[in-house]
Amino acid sequence: MIRIAQPDDRAEVQALLEVAGLPTEGVDEHFHSFFVADEGGHIVGAAGIEVRGRHALLRSVVVADDARGTGIGSALTRRALHEAIALDLRGVYLLTTTAEAFFRRFGFERAVREETPVLVQQSVEFRGACPESAIAMRLHLGAGEPAS
């Protein structure tokens, strides 16, 4: 079941991120906008949407090793993107070192890091939590901004 993360889920989400080698910086500040995959009271996946002005950063998409390949990552990504659409955001950005092909399935395209909105660039992930080698990607949502 995909649901909004609760404060009690934070430790399990942090542990999943650590095991996957994903950044944990900024999770506490934005945990109110995380979603989790809950299987019988055990968190097996998570995704966060960090709103930054009229855009958002999709972050911390993670699935437990034993739950990979079951569609949980896709369900979490769809839920986070649904939230971005409901908030009438113009675009969603992310950084990835390993999942470019996965995010392309949702319409994300490569983006130039330096051309992302300033508020997105000010996120912890863009300022150093993710390595410089991470690929920036963008999904255009709103009609008010030209696609790049």
DSSP file (Angstrom, degrees, kcal/mol; ACC not computed):
  #  RESIDUE AA STRUCTURE BP1 BP2  ACC     N-H-->O    O-->H-N    N-H-->O    O-->H-N    TCO  KAPPA ALPHA  PHI   PSI    X-CA   Y-CA   Z-CA
    1    1 A M              0   0    0      0, 0.0    37,-3.1     0, 0.0     2,-0.5   0.000 360.0 360.0 360.0 130.3    0.0    0.0    0.0
    2    2 A I  E     +A   37   0A   0     35,-0.2     2,-0.3    33,-0.1    35,-0.2  -0.821 360.0 154.7 -92.5 128.6    1.3    3.4   -0.9
    3    3 A R  E     -A   36   0A   0     33,-2.4    33,-2.9    -2,-0.5     2,-0.2  -0.937  49.7 -78.3-146.8 167.8    0.6    6.1    1.7
    4    4 A I  E     -A   35   0A   0     -2,-0.3    31,-0.3    31,-0.2    29,-0.1  -0.501  58.8-106.1 -67.5 136.2    1.8    9.4    3.0
    5    5 A A        -     0   0    0     29,-2.5    29,-0.1    -2,-0.2    -1,-0.1  -0.356  31.5-149.3 -66.1 143.6    4.8    8.9    5.3
    6    6 A Q    >   -     0   0    0      1,-0.1     3,-2.5    -3,-0.1     4,-0.5  -0.788  29.0-106.6-108.5 155.7    4.2    9.2    9.0
    7    7 A P  G >  S+     0   0    0      0, 0.0     3,-1.3     0, 0.0     4,-0.3   0.839 119.4  60.7 -51.1 -35.7    6.8   10.5   11.5
    8    8 A D  G 3  S+     0   0    0      1,-0.2     4,-0.3     2,-0.1     3,-0.3   0.662  96.7  61.8 -67.9 -14.4    7.2    6.9   12.9
    9    9 A D  G <> S+     0   0    0     -3,-2.5     4,-2.3     1,-0.2     3,-0.3   0.624  78.1  90.9 -83.0 -13.9    8.3    5.8    9.4
   10   10 A R  H <> S+     0   0    0     -3,-1.3     4,-2.9    -4,-0.5     5,-0.2   0.866  82.4  50.8 -56.2 -45.6   11.4    8.0    9.3
   11   11 A A  H  > S+     0   0    0     -4,-0.3     4,-2.2    -3,-0.3    -1,-0.2   0.905 112.2  47.3 -62.0 -41.6   13.9    5.5   10.8
   12   12 A E  H  > S+     0   0    0     -3,-0.3     4,-2.2    -4,-0.3    -1,-0.2   0.896 113.1  48.6 -67.3 -39.2   12.9    2.8    8.3
   13   13 A V  H  X S+     0   0    0     -4,-2.3     4,-2.5     2,-0.2    -2,-0.2   0.934 110.8  50.8 -65.0 -45.6   13.1    5.2    5.4
   14   14 A Q  H  X S+     0   0    0     -4,-2.9     4,-2.5    -5,-0.2    -2,-0.2   0.919 110.2  50.5 -56.8 -44.2   16.5    6.4    6.6
   15   15 A A  H  X S+     0   0    0     -4,-2.2     4,-2.5    -5,-0.2    -1,-0.2   0.908 109.3  50.5 -62.9 -42.4   17.7    2.8    6.8
   16   16 A L  H  X S+     0   0    0     -4,-2.2     4,-2.0     1,-0.2    -1,-0.2   0.921 111.8  48.2 -60.5 -43.9   16.5    2.0    3.3
   17   17 A L  H  X>S+     0   0    0     -4,-2.5     5,-2.7     1,-0.2     4,-0.6   0.910 111.6  49.5 -63.6 -42.7   18.3    5.1    1.9
   18   18 A E  H ><5S+     0   0    0     -4,-2.5     3,-0.9     1,-0.2    -2,-0.2   0.923 110.5  49.2 -63.8 -44.6   21.5    4.2    3.7
   19   19 A V  H 3<5S+     0   0    0     -4,-2.5    -1,-0.2     1,-0.3    -2,-0.2   0.877 113.1  48.2 -62.0 -37.3   21.5    0.6    2.5
   20   20 A A  H 3<5S-     0   0    0     -4,-2.0    -1,-0.3    -5,-0.2    -2,-0.2   0.537 113.2-119.3 -81.0  -6.4   20.9    1.8   -1.1
   21   21 A G  T <<5 +     0   0    0     -3,-0.9    -3,-0.2    -4,-0.6    -2,-0.1   0.771  64.5 144.1  73.6  25.6   23.7    4.4   -0.8
   22   22 A L      < -     0   0    0     -5,-2.7    -1,-0.2    -6,-0.2    -2,-0.1  -0.671  57.8 -89.6 -96.8 153.3   21.4    7.3   -1.4
   23   23 A P        -     0   0    0      0, 0.0    -1,-0.1     0, 0.0   107,-0.1  -0.285  30.5-173.3 -62.5 141.6   21.7   10.7    0.3
   24   24 A T    >   +     0   0    0    105,-0.1     3,-1.7    -7,-0.1     4,-0.4   0.467  48.4 116.6-109.1  -8.0   19.9   11.2    3.6
   25   25 A E  T 3  S+     0   0    0      1,-0.3   100,-0.1     2,-0.1   104,-0.0  -0.394  82.5  15.4 -62.0 134.6   20.7   14.9    3.9
   26   26 A G  T 3> S+     0   0    0     -2,-0.1     4,-1.2    98,-0.1    -1,-0.3   0.313  91.2 112.5  86.1  -9.4   17.5   16.9    3.8
   27   27 A V  H X> S+     0   0    0     -3,-1.7     4,-0.7     1,-0.2     3,-0.6   0.941  75.8  51.3 -62.4 -46.5   15.2   14.0    4.5
   28   28 A D  H >4 S+     0   0    0     -4,-0.4     3,-0.8     1,-0.2     4,-0.3   0.912 109.4  50.2 -57.4 -44.0   14.2   15.3    8.0
   29   29 A E  H 34 S+     0   0    0      1,-0.2    -1,-0.2     2,-0.1    -2,-0.2   0.764 122.7  31.1 -67.5 -24.5   13.3   18.7    6.7
   30   30 A H  H X< S+     0   0    0     -4,-1.2     3,-2.1    -3,-0.6    19,-0.3   0.218  80.8 112.0-119.1  14.5   11.1   17.3    3.9
   31   31 A F  G X<  +     0   0    0     -3,-0.8     3,-1.6    -4,-0.7   -26,-0.2   0.762  66.9  72.2 -63.9 -23.6    9.7   14.1    5.4
   32   32 A H  G 3  S+     0   0    0      1,-0.3    -1,-0.3    -4,-0.3    -2,-0.1   0.689  99.2  48.8 -63.4 -16.9    6.2   15.6    5.5
   33   33 A S  G <  S+     0   0    0     -3,-2.1    16,-2.2   -29,-0.1     2,-0.3  -0.063  90.0 110.4-115.1  32.9    6.2   15.3    1.7
   34   34 A F  E <   - B   0  48A   0     -3,-1.6   -29,-2.5    14,-0.2     2,-0.3  -0.735  50.9-153.9-101.9 154.6    7.3   11.7    1.5
   35   35 A F  E     -AB   4  47A   0     12,-3.1    12,-2.0    -2,-0.3     2,-0.3  -0.941  11.7-159.8-122.6 149.4    5.3    8.6    0.4
   36   36 A V  E     -AB   3  46A   0    -33,-2.9   -33,-2.4    -2,-0.3     2,-0.7  -0.928  20.3-130.6-129.6 154.3    6.0    5.1    1.6
   37   37 A A  E     -AB   2  45A   0      8,-2.3     7,-2.8    -2,-0.3     8,-0.8  -0.931  30.8-165.1-100.5 116.4    5.2    1.6    0.4
   38   38 A D  E     - B   0  43A   0    -37,-3.1     2,-0.6    -2,-0.7     5,-0.2  -0.909  12.3-176.8-110.4 118.7    3.9   -0.2    3.5
   39   39 A E  E >  S- B   0  42A   0      3,-2.9     3,-0.9    -2,-0.6    -2,-0.0  -0.890  77.8 -32.4-116.0  99.9    3.7   -4.0    3.4
   40   40 A G  T 3  S-     0   0    0     -2,-0.6    -1,-0.1     1,-0.2     3,-0.1   0.853 124.4 -45.3  61.8  37.5    2.2   -5.3    6.6
   41   41 A G  T 3  S+     0   0    0      1,-0.2     2,-0.5     0, 0.0    -1,-0.2   0.512 117.4 110.6  85.9   4.5    3.6   -2.5    8.8
   42   42 A H  E <   -B   39   0A   0     -3,-0.9    -3,-2.9   -30,-0.0     2,-0.5  -0.960  67.6-131.2-115.3 127.3    7.1   -2.8    7.2
   43   43 A I  E     +B   38   0A   0     -2,-0.5    -5,-0.2    -5,-0.2     3,-0.1  -0.663  32.0 167.5 -80.3 120.0    8.3    0.0    5.0
   44   44 A V  E     +     0   0A   0     -7,-2.8    20,-3.1    -2,-0.5     2,-0.3   0.395  62.8   9.6-113.1  -0.9    9.7   -1.5    1.7
   45   45 A G  E     -BC  37  63A   0     -8,-0.8    -8,-2.3    18,-0.3     2,-0.3  -0.980  57.2-171.2-169.8 162.4   10.0    1.7   -0.3
   46   46 A A  E     -BC  36  62A   0     16,-2.4    16,-2.6    -2,-0.3     2,-0.3  -0.988   4.7-175.8-156.6 159.0    9.9    5.5   -0.3
   47   47 A A  E     -B   35   0A   0    -12,-2.0   -12,-3.1    -2,-0.3     2,-0.4  -0.949  12.0-154.9-156.4 142.7    9.9    8.6   -2.5
   48   48 A G  E     -BC  34  59A   0     11,-3.3    11,-2.8    -2,-0.3     2,-0.5  -0.913   7.0-156.1-121.5 149.3    9.9   12.2   -1.6
   49   49 A I  E     - C   0  58A   0    -16,-2.2     2,-0.8    -2,-0.4     9,-0.2  -0.965  11.5-163.0-123.3 112.7    8.7   15.3   -3.5
   50   50 A E  E     - C   0  57A   0      7,-3.0     7,-2.3    -2,-0.5     2,-0.3  -0.837  14.2-143.0-101.0 104.6   10.5   18.5   -2.3
   51   51 A V  E     + C   0  56A   0     -2,-0.8     2,-0.4     5,-0.2     5,-0.3  -0.498  21.3 178.7 -73.7 131.3    8.5   21.5   -3.5
   52   52 A R  E >   - C   0  55A   0      3,-3.4     3,-1.6    -2,-0.3     2,-0.3  -0.801  59.8 -65.0-135.3  87.9   10.7   24.4   -4.6
   53   53 A G  T 3  S-     0   0    0     -2,-0.4    -1,-0.1     1,-0.2     0, 0.0  -0.538 117.7 -13.7  68.0-125.9    8.6   27.3   -5.7
   54   54 A R  T 3  S+     0   0    0     -2,-0.3    36,-3.7    -3,-0.1    37,-0.7   0.294 134.9  58.0 -91.1   8.6    6.7   26.2   -8.9
   55   55 A H  E <   -Cd  52  91A   0     -3,-1.6    -3,-3.4    34,-0.2     2,-0.3  -0.750  68.7-147.3-128.9 174.6    8.9   23.2   -9.3
   56   56 A A  E     -Cd  51  92A   0     35,-1.6    37,-2.9    -5,-0.3     2,-0.6  -0.977  12.3-132.1-144.3 158.5    9.8   20.1   -7.3
   57   57 A L  E     -Cd  50  93A   0     -7,-2.3    -7,-3.0    -2,-0.3     2,-0.6  -0.963  18.0-146.5-109.0 120.0   12.7   17.8   -6.7
   58   58 A L  E     +C   49   0A   0     35,-3.3    37,-0.4    -2,-0.6     2,-0.3  -0.793  37.6 167.8 -83.4 121.7   11.8   14.1   -6.8
   59   59 A R  E     +C   48   0A   0    -11,-2.8   -11,-3.3    -2,-0.6     3,-0.1  -0.917  36.8  21.9-138.7 159.3   14.2   12.6   -4.3
   60   60 A S  E     +     0   0A   0     -2,-0.3     2,-0.8     1,-0.2    -1,-0.1   0.807  59.3 173.0  59.3  36.5   14.9    9.5   -2.3
   61   61 A V  E     +     0   0A   0    -14,-0.2     2,-0.3    -3,-0.1   -14,-0.2  -0.688  19.3 157.9 -76.2 114.1   13.1    7.0   -4.5
   62   62 A V  E     -C   46   0A   0    -16,-2.6   -16,-2.4    -2,-0.8     2,-0.4  -0.994  28.8-169.1-144.3 144.5   14.2    3.7   -2.9
   63   63 A V  E     -C   45   0A   0     -2,-0.3   -18,-0.3   -18,-0.2     5,-0.1  -0.999  35.3-105.2-134.4 136.9   12.9    0.1   -2.8
   64   64 A A    >>  -     0   0    0    -20,-3.1     3,-2.1    -2,-0.4     4,-0.6  -0.261  33.9-115.4 -57.1 144.7   14.2   -2.6   -0.4
   65   65 A D  G >4 S+     0   0    0      1,-0.3     3,-1.1     2,-0.2    -1,-0.1   0.881 115.0  51.6 -50.9 -44.8   16.4   -5.2   -2.2
   66   66 A D  G 34 S+     0   0    0      1,-0.2    -1,-0.3     3,-0.0    -2,-0.1   0.501 111.2  48.6 -76.5  -1.7   13.9   -8.0   -1.6
   67   67 A A  G X4 S+     0   0    0     -3,-2.1     3,-1.0   -23,-0.2     5,-0.5   0.354  82.0 120.2-115.2   2.6   11.0   -5.9   -3.1
   68   68 A R  T <<  +     0   0    0     -3,-1.1    -3,-0.0    -4,-0.6    -4,-0.0  -0.349  69.6  29.9 -68.5 149.2   12.7   -4.8   -6.3
   69   69 A G  T 3  S+     0   0    0     -2,-0.0    -1,-0.2     1,-0.0    -3,-0.0   0.569  91.9 100.7  81.4   9.3   11.1   -5.7   -9.6
   70   70 A T  S <  S-     0   0    0     -3,-1.0    -2,-0.1     0, 0.0    -1,-0.0   0.422  99.4-103.1-105.6  -0.4    7.6   -5.8   -8.1
   71   71 A G  S  > S+     0   0    0     -4,-0.1     4,-2.4     3,-0.0     5,-0.2   0.435  87.8 120.3  94.4  -0.5    6.4   -2.4   -9.3
   72   72 A I  H  > S+     0   0    0     -5,-0.5     4,-2.7     1,-0.2     5,-0.2   0.919  73.9  51.1 -65.5 -43.3    6.8   -0.6   -6.0
   73   73 A G  H  > S+     0   0    0      1,-0.2     4,-2.2     2,-0.2    -1,-0.2   0.901 112.1  47.4 -60.7 -40.9    9.3    1.9   -7.4
   74   74 A S  H  > S+     0   0    0      2,-0.2     4,-2.8     1,-0.2    -1,-0.2   0.910 111.6  50.2 -66.0 -42.6    6.9    2.7  -10.2
   75   75 A A  H  X S+     0   0    0     -4,-2.4     4,-2.2     1,-0.2    -2,-0.2   0.906 112.2  47.5 -63.5 -41.4    3.9    3.1   -7.9
   76   76 A L  H  X S+     0   0    0     -4,-2.7     4,-2.3     2,-0.2    -1,-0.2   0.913 112.5  49.1 -65.9 -42.1    5.9    5.4   -5.6
   77   77 A T  H  X S+     0   0    0     -4,-2.2     4,-2.6    -5,-0.2     5,-0.2   0.928 111.3  49.4 -63.8 -45.3    7.1    7.5   -8.5
   78   78 A R  H  X S+     0   0    0     -4,-2.8     4,-2.5     1,-0.2    -1,-0.2   0.906 111.0  50.7 -59.6 -41.5    3.6    7.8   -9.9
   79   79 A R  H  X S+     0   0    0     -4,-2.2     4,-1.8     2,-0.2    -2,-0.2   0.917 111.4  47.1 -64.3 -43.2    2.2    8.8   -6.5
   80   80 A A  H  X S+     0   0    0     -4,-2.3     4,-1.9     2,-0.2    -2,-0.2   0.909 113.6  48.1 -65.1 -42.0    4.9   11.5   -6.1
   81   81 A L  H  X S+     0   0    0     -4,-2.6     4,-2.3     1,-0.2    -2,-0.2   0.871 107.3  56.2 -67.5 -35.8    4.2   12.8   -9.6
   82   82 A H  H  X S+     0   0    0     -4,-2.5     4,-2.6    -5,-0.2    -1,-0.2   0.900 106.6  51.0 -59.3 -40.4    0.5   12.8   -9.0
   83   83 A E  H  X S+     0   0    0     -4,-1.8     4,-1.8     2,-0.2    -2,-0.2   0.912 108.1  51.5 -63.5 -42.9    1.2   15.1   -6.0
   84   84 A A  H  <>S+     0   0    0     -4,-1.9     5,-2.2     1,-0.2    -2,-0.2   0.894 111.8  47.0 -61.4 -40.4    3.2   17.4   -8.2
   85   85 A I  H ><5S+     0   0    0     -4,-2.3     3,-1.9     1,-0.2    -2,-0.2   0.921 109.7  52.8 -66.9 -43.9    0.4   17.6  -10.7
   86   86 A A  H 3<5S+     0   0    0     -4,-2.6    -1,-0.2     1,-0.3    -2,-0.2   0.817 107.3  52.9 -61.4 -30.3   -2.2   18.2   -7.9
   87   87 A L  T 3<5S-     0   0    0     -4,-1.8    -1,-0.3    -5,-0.2    -2,-0.2   0.415 113.1-123.1 -84.7   2.0    0.0   21.1   -6.6
   88   88 A D  T < 5 +     0   0    0     -3,-1.9    -3,-0.2     1,-0.2    -2,-0.1   0.862  49.5 170.4  59.2  40.2   -0.1   22.6  -10.2
   89   89 A L      < -     0   0    0     -5,-2.2   -34,-0.2     1,-0.1    -1,-0.2  -0.421  35.5-138.3 -79.1 158.7    3.7   22.6  -10.4
   90   90 A R  S    S-     0   0    0    -36,-3.7    51,-3.4     1,-0.3    52,-2.0   0.738  74.4  -5.3 -90.9 -25.4    5.5   23.3  -13.7
   91   91 A G  E     -dE  55 140A   0    -37,-0.7   -35,-1.6    49,-0.3     2,-0.4  -0.990  53.0-138.5-165.8 158.1    8.2   20.7  -13.6
   92   92 A V  E     -dE  56 139A   0     47,-2.2    47,-2.6    -2,-0.3     2,-0.3  -0.987  21.8-168.8-125.6 134.5    9.8   18.0  -11.6
   93   93 A Y  E     +dE  57 138A   0    -37,-2.9   -35,-3.3    -2,-0.4     2,-0.3  -0.797   7.2 174.0-118.6 159.8   13.6   17.5  -11.4
   94   94 A L  E     - E   0 137A   0     43,-1.8    43,-2.4    -2,-0.3     2,-0.4  -0.978  23.6-135.7-156.4 165.2   15.8   14.8  -10.1
   95   95 A L  E     + E   0 136A   0    -37,-0.4     2,-0.3    -2,-0.3    41,-0.2  -0.989  28.5 172.2-123.6 137.1   19.4   13.6   -9.9
   96   96 A T  E     - E   0 135A   0     39,-2.0    39,-3.4    -2,-0.4    -2,-0.0  -1.000  28.8-175.9-146.1 146.1   20.4   10.0  -10.5
   97   97 A T  S    S+     0   0    0     -2,-0.3    -1,-0.1    37,-0.2    33,-0.0   0.550  93.9  15.6-108.6 -15.9   23.5    8.0  -10.9
   98   98 A T  S    S+     0   0    0     37,-0.1     3,-0.2     2,-0.0     4,-0.1   0.528 114.1  61.2-134.6 -10.3   21.9    4.7  -11.7
   99   99 A A     >  +     0   0    0      1,-0.2     4,-2.2     2,-0.1     5,-0.2   0.014  52.9 122.5-120.6  30.1   18.3    5.0  -12.7
  100  100 A E  H  > S+     0   0    0      1,-0.2     4,-1.9     2,-0.2    -1,-0.2   0.929  81.0  48.8 -56.8 -46.9   18.1    7.2  -15.8
  101  101 A A  H  > S+     0   0    0      1,-0.2     4,-1.0     2,-0.2    -1,-0.2   0.893 109.2  53.8 -61.9 -40.2   16.3    4.5  -17.9
  102  102 A F  H >4 S+     0   0    0      1,-0.2     3,-0.8     2,-0.2     4,-0.3   0.946 111.2  44.3 -58.7 -49.4   13.8    3.9  -15.1
  103  103 A F  H ><>S+     0   0    0     -4,-2.2     5,-1.7     1,-0.2     3,-1.4   0.767 101.6  67.2 -72.7 -24.6   12.9    7.6  -14.9
  104  104 A R  H ><5S+     0   0    0     -4,-1.9     3,-2.0     1,-0.3    -1,-0.2   0.838  89.2  67.5 -60.3 -31.3   12.7    7.9  -18.7
  105  105 A R  T <<5S+     0   0    0     -4,-1.0    -1,-0.3    -3,-0.8    -2,-0.2   0.727  99.9  49.9 -61.7 -20.5    9.7    5.6  -18.6
  106  106 A F  T < 5S-     0   0    0     -3,-1.4    -1,-0.3    -4,-0.3    -2,-0.2   0.348 129.7 -94.3 -99.4   4.3    7.8    8.4  -16.8
  107  107 A G  T < 5S+     0   0    0     -3,-2.0    33,-0.3     1,-0.3    -3,-0.2   0.461  73.8 149.0  98.4   2.2    8.8   11.1  -19.4
  108  108 A F      < -     0   0    0     -5,-1.7     2,-0.3    31,-0.1    -1,-0.3  -0.426  24.7-168.0 -68.5 144.3   11.9   12.5  -17.7
  109  109 A E  E     -F  138   0A   0     29,-2.4    29,-2.8    -2,-0.1    -1,-0.0  -0.912  32.3 -85.5-127.9 157.4   14.6   13.8  -20.0
  110  110 A R  E     -F  137   0A   0     -2,-0.3     2,-0.3    27,-0.2    27,-0.3  -0.311  48.2-168.8 -59.2 145.3   18.1   14.8  -19.3
  111  111 A A        -     0   0    0     25,-2.6     2,-0.6    -3,-0.0    25,-0.5  -0.924  28.6-106.6-133.3 158.6   18.5   18.4  -18.2
  112  112 A V    >   -     0   0    0     -2,-0.3     3,-2.0     1,-0.2     4,-0.4  -0.796  26.7-142.2 -87.1 121.4   21.5   20.7  -17.8
  113  113 A R  G >  S+     0   0    0     -2,-0.6     3,-1.5     1,-0.3    -1,-0.2   0.877  99.7  52.5 -50.9 -46.0   22.1   21.1  -14.0
  114  114 A E  G 3  S+     0   0    0      1,-0.3    -1,-0.3    -3,-0.1     7,-0.1   0.611 105.8  56.2 -70.7 -11.8   23.0   24.7  -14.3
  115  115 A E  G <  S+     0   0    0     -3,-2.0    -1,-0.3     2,-0.1    -2,-0.2   0.369  81.2 108.3-101.7   3.4   19.8   25.5  -16.2
  116  116 A T  S <  S-     0   0    0     -3,-1.5     5,-0.1    -4,-0.4    22,-0.0  -0.430  89.0 -76.9 -73.3 156.7   17.4   24.1  -13.5
  117  117 A P    >>  -     0   0    0      0, 0.0     4,-2.3     0, 0.0     3,-0.7  -0.214  41.8-118.7 -54.9 144.6   15.4   26.6  -11.6
  118  118 A V  H 3> S+     0   0    0      1,-0.3     4,-1.4     2,-0.2    -2,-0.1   0.876 112.9  55.1 -54.9 -43.2   17.4   28.4   -8.9
  119  119 A L  H 34 S+     0   0    0      1,-0.2    -1,-0.3     2,-0.2     4,-0.2   0.859 108.8  48.2 -63.0 -33.8   15.3   27.1   -6.1
  120  120 A V  H X4 S+     0   0    0     -3,-0.7     3,-1.8     1,-0.2     6,-0.4   0.913 108.1  54.5 -69.6 -42.4   15.9   23.5   -7.2
  121  121 A Q  H 3< S+     0   0    0     -4,-2.3    -2,-0.2     1,-0.3    -1,-0.2   0.760 101.1  61.4 -61.7 -23.9   19.6   24.2   -7.5
  122  122 A Q  T 3< S+     0   0    0     -4,-1.4    -1,-0.3    -5,-0.2    -2,-0.2   0.509  81.0 110.9 -82.2  -4.0   19.5   25.4   -3.8
  123  123 A S  S <> S-     0   0    0     -3,-1.8     4,-2.0    -4,-0.2     5,-0.1  -0.300  82.4-114.5 -67.2 156.5   18.3   22.0   -2.6
  124  124 A V  H  >>S+     0   0    0      1,-0.2     5,-2.4     2,-0.2     4,-0.5   0.874 115.7  55.5 -58.8 -39.0   20.7   19.9   -0.5
  125  125 A E  I >4>S+     0   0    0      1,-0.2     5,-1.8     4,-0.2     3,-0.8   0.927 111.5  41.9 -63.6 -44.4   20.9   17.3   -3.3
  126  126 A F  I 345S+     0   0    0     -6,-0.4    -1,-0.2     1,-0.2    -2,-0.2   0.802 110.7  58.5 -72.6 -28.0   21.9   19.8   -5.9
  127  127 A R  I 3<5S-     0   0    0     -4,-2.0    -1,-0.2     1,-0.0    -2,-0.2   0.459 136.9 -58.6 -84.5   0.2   24.4   21.5   -3.5
  128  128 A G  I <<5S+     0   0    0     -3,-0.8    -3,-0.2    -4,-0.5    -2,-0.1   0.347 107.2 101.7 148.5 -14.6   26.4   18.5   -2.8
  129  129 A A  I   <S+     0   0    0     -5,-2.4    -4,-0.2     2,-0.1    -3,-0.1   0.867  90.3  50.7 -65.8 -32.8   24.5   15.5   -1.4
  130  130 A C  S   <S-     0   0    0     -5,-1.8  -108,-0.0    -6,-0.3   -34,-0.0  -0.817 102.5-105.0-100.2 145.0   24.5   14.0   -4.8
  131  131 A P    >   -     0   0    0      0, 0.0     3,-2.0     0, 0.0    -3,-0.1  -0.249  24.3-114.5 -67.6 157.1   27.8   13.7   -6.7
  132  132 A E  T 3  S+     0   0    0      1,-0.3    -2,-0.0    -4,-0.1    -6,-0.0   0.768 115.6  65.1 -59.1 -26.0   28.6   16.0   -9.6
  133  133 A S  T 3  S+     0   0    0      2,-0.1    -1,-0.3     0, 0.0   -37,-0.1   0.598  77.0 113.6 -75.1 -10.5   28.5   12.9  -11.8
  134  134 A A  S <  S-     0   0    0     -3,-2.0     2,-0.4     1,-0.1   -37,-0.2  -0.349  72.0-119.7 -63.9 141.3   24.8   12.5  -11.2
  135  135 A I  E     -E   96   0A   0    -39,-3.4   -39,-2.0   -23,-0.0     2,-0.4  -0.693  20.3-139.4 -84.0 129.2   22.6   13.0  -14.2
  136  136 A A  E     -E   95   0A   0    -25,-0.5   -25,-2.6    -2,-0.4     2,-0.3  -0.726  24.5-174.9 -86.4 138.4   20.0   15.8  -13.9
  137  137 A M  E     -EF  94 110A   0    -43,-2.4   -43,-1.8    -2,-0.4     2,-0.4  -0.947   7.9-160.5-134.6 156.0   16.6   15.0  -15.3
  138  138 A R  E     -EF  93 109A   0    -29,-2.8   -29,-2.4    -2,-0.3     2,-0.5  -0.993  10.7-161.8-140.2 142.1   13.4   17.0  -15.8
  139  139 A L  E     -E   92   0A   0    -47,-2.6   -47,-2.2    -2,-0.4     2,-0.4  -0.984  22.5-140.2-121.7 117.1    9.8   16.3  -16.4
  140  140 A H  E     +E   91   0A   0     -2,-0.5   -49,-0.3   -33,-0.3   -50,-0.1  -0.624  33.1 159.2 -77.6 129.3    7.8   19.2  -17.8
  141  141 A L        +     0   0    0    -51,-3.4   -50,-0.2    -2,-0.4     2,-0.2   0.739  46.1  66.2-115.7 -44.2    4.3   19.5  -16.2
  142  142 A G    >   -     0   0    0    -52,-2.0     3,-0.8     1,-0.1   -52,-0.1  -0.520  63.2-140.7 -95.7 152.8    2.9   23.0  -16.7
  143  143 A A  T 3  S+     0   0    0      1,-0.2    -1,-0.1    -2,-0.2     4,-0.1   0.623  94.5  74.4 -78.1 -13.5    1.9   24.9  -19.7
  144  144 A G  T 3  S+     0   0    0      1,-0.1    -1,-0.2     2,-0.1   -54,-0.1   0.504  92.2  56.3 -81.5  -2.8    3.4   28.1  -18.3
  145  145 A E  S <  S-     0   0    0     -3,-0.8    -1,-0.1   -55,-0.1     2,-0.0  -0.993  86.4-117.5-131.9 131.7    7.0   27.1  -19.0
  146  146 A P        -     0   0    0      0, 0.0     2,-0.1     0, 0.0    -4,-0.1  -0.347  33.9-111.7 -65.4 145.0    8.5   26.1  -22.3
  147  147 A A              0   0    0      1,-0.1    -8,-0.0    -4,-0.1    -4,-0.0  -0.471 360.0 360.0 -71.8 148.1    9.9   22.6  -22.4
  148  148 A S              0   0    0     -2,-0.1    -1,-0.1   -10,-0.0     0, 0.0   0.430 360.0 360.0-105.5 360.0   13.7   22.4  -22.7
